[in-house]
Amino acid sequence: LMGGTTSGGKSTVSMNVGHDMALLNGVKVTRFTLGMTAEQETNRYLSMVSGINFGKIKKKQLTAAEKKQLLAAANKVNDQLTKAGGSFNYSSPEKGMTMDEILAIAAATGSDVNIIDYIGLLSDIPTDAQAAALSDAVRKAKVHATATGKLYIILVQLDSDSGKVRYSRGMVEHADVLLTWSYVEEEVRAMHELPIVVAKARDGELFAF
């Protein structure tokens, strides 16, 4: 689990992590983006690999030189991924998706790493039994990961006041690792760094970085 506060960069961090895993380890990574459209996801990724301001891409204000820069960066990262033997893909469904559907797609595509952004947006989470449903969704991913040897990175919401995972403690109980960070305080934002804490690590150590 990766838990961040609202607007704390969960999607951006997980995109960077997935990209680096594919590039450095030559593995197949798929992001299941439940909160953004395919265009939004593409714009963020292009901004990341090109270094071009995200706002300019989003507002379609690129100069001719920047368009060439963006295309060159996209071709370069595509070549790098091909050379490494990895891939970085995403699924951004127009309709909702259940955990069972995500697991089925992950199995069919053979992805080594599957990132779910984020679990609260699964379509089969009832509001009157949210905690139990979220816990069960993480349990299903855990079982699937154990059976297949694949990795699931699931994004969760962190409470700004308590620093705890919101909605369901059961999710944490099923997870092997929990990374958390808070990005709500002015002094933290001024540092332009994310103070990440390994809050849980089965067979591992707890530390901050």
NORLINGI-V985525 format. One record per backbone hydrogen bond with DSSP energy under -0.5 kcal/mol. NH is the residue of the N-H (numbers start at 1). CO is the residue of the C=O. Records with the same first field share a line. If there is no record, write none. Layout:
BEGIN
NH=CO, CO
END
This chain:
BEGIN
2=154
3=179
4=2, 156
5=181
8=5
13=9
14=10
15=11
16=12
17=13
18=14
19=15
20=16
21=17
22=18
23=19
24=20
25=21
26=22
27=21
29=27, 87
30=113
31=89
32=30, 115
33=31, 91
34=32, 117
35=117
41=37
42=38
43=39
44=40
45=41
46=42
47=43
48=44
49=45
50=46
51=47
56=53
57=53
58=54
59=55
60=57
61=56
67=63
68=64
69=65
70=66
71=67
72=68
73=69
74=70
75=71
76=72
77=73
78=74
79=75
80=76
81=77
82=78
83=79
84=80
85=81
86=81
87=27
89=29
91=31
92=90
102=98
103=99
104=100
105=101
106=102
107=103
108=104
109=105
110=106
111=106
112=28
113=28
114=151
115=30
116=114, 153
117=32, 115
118=116
119=155
121=118
122=119
123=97
125=122
126=124
129=126
130=127
133=129
134=130
135=131
136=132
137=133
138=134
139=135
140=136
141=137
142=138
143=139
144=140
145=141
146=142
147=143
148=144
149=145
151=112
153=114
154=152
155=116, 153
156=2
158=4
159=164
163=159
166=157
168=166
171=168
172=168
173=169
174=170
175=171
178=200
179=1
180=197
181=3
189=185
190=186
191=187, 188
192=188, 189
193=188
195=193
196=194
197=180
198=207
199=178, 197
200=178
202=176
204=201
207=205
209=196
END
